[in-house]
Amino acid sequence: MLQHAPLGQDVAFPQAYDPLLLFPISRSTNRQTLPIPAKWYGADIWNAYELSWLTPRGKPVVAVGQFTFPYSSPSLVESKSFKLYLNSFSEERYVDAAAVSAVMRHDLEKVTEQQIAINIVPLSGNERQLCQPLEGINIDAADIEIKHYSPAPERLACLSDASVVTETLVSDLLKSNCPVTGQPDWASVQIRYTGPQINREALLEYIVSLRRHTEFHEHCVEKMFCDIWAACAPQALFVRACYTRRGGLDINPWRSSEPAQPQPARTIRQ
């Protein structure tokens, strides 16, 4: 399926607007291998930092944008194709950001077959983005020996005779790899759950076990969610990963057993 995608290939910088640059990837292929719960929720939040277009008089506008794709869309967009698509606007003339958003929304909804949310904000020179750690207890200080660098869901476990707790755990040690180029993808992960208390050392071992795993960002988050759901049987579960920027884009997928509206998050690595 990916042999025709621009990822991992030499591709010329677009000289004009071209919606055909967008390359969809079906979600169903990956999900067929996962023990997905009967009901779940989520979204993939993309932040774009290299948006630009021209005013009707030819003056450049630079902006940042946020694109929220629902988890229920049949397809996601391959990241390099999305970057190329966004760059194809740089020599085109539009009245304002709303006009740009309208074009992008039409094209992206056609490719993903689902409604998406877009927020494009031209820069004014006064913008401030607050970077802070993900909320929760960071488990990275655990003094453990790591023996697995391929997915090891069997490492996941609850404490013996564990009582039911509600807690949020965080790790900055998530790394996976692009399935096409092999390049590393770095992320911080946040896990919030209600259920028998999870063994934190075992959870950290599991997170690190993805270090040599090859999947897209969205697929990795779905895998983590489903593995924890199956192994620890929580009453409620929320998993979010904030990936570092590549090609002017960062991707922040989240999945939850309950409807959720996650608070905006931006780590210092983003």
C-alpha positions, 0 to 999 in steps of 0.5 A: 500500500505504501509503495506509491506514497511519497514517504522515503522517495525523492519528491520535488517541492510543489510549485502550485496547489495540488490536492492530489498530493494527499496520500490516504492510509487505511486504518483498518489494516492495522486495527485487524491485529488489535483487540479493540474494545467495543467502544472507544474514542479518540483523535489525531491532533496535528500541529503544522508550523510551516504554513504560508500563502500569499495575499491577493496582492502577493504579500506572504502570510505565515501561520501555524495550524492545528488539524484534528482528525477523528479516530473514526475516519476510515483513513489517516493521511501519510505525513510526508504527503501532508507536508507536501500538500501544505507546502503547495499553498505557498505560492497561491493567493487567498483572501484570508486564513478562513479561505485557506481553511475552507480549501484544506477542509474540503480536500482533507475530508475528501481523503479521510472520509470524515469531518475534521477540525481546522484552526489556522492562525496567522502569526502576529509576532506576539505569540507565546506557546507554553511548554510544560511536562505532561500532567501526571507521575513520571515513571522514568526514574525506576531503576529497572533492567531492560531486556526487550526492545520489541513489543512485549505486552506480556510485561504488563501487569497489575500489582498483586492484590491491587486496589482500584485507583485512579492515576495518571502516569507519564513517560518520556521514553517512548520511541518507535520507528517509521515503517518506511524510512526506519527513522526514529519517532520520539514521544512522551506518553500519558496514561490515565486509568481507573482500575487495579493499580498497574505495576509501574516498572512493568509499564515502563518496560512495556513502553521501552519495548516499543523502541525498535517497533515500526509503526506510524504514530497513530498505530503505536498509540492504538497498540498501547491502548489495546495492550494495556486494556487487554492486560490490565482490564481497567474500568477506564483508560486514556492514552496520549502520545505527544510526538516530536516535530518532523518536517514542520509537523508534530502528531499527537494521537489519543485514544480513550475508553470514554468520551474525552476532551484532553487539555492542550499539551506541548512538551519542551521537545515539541 
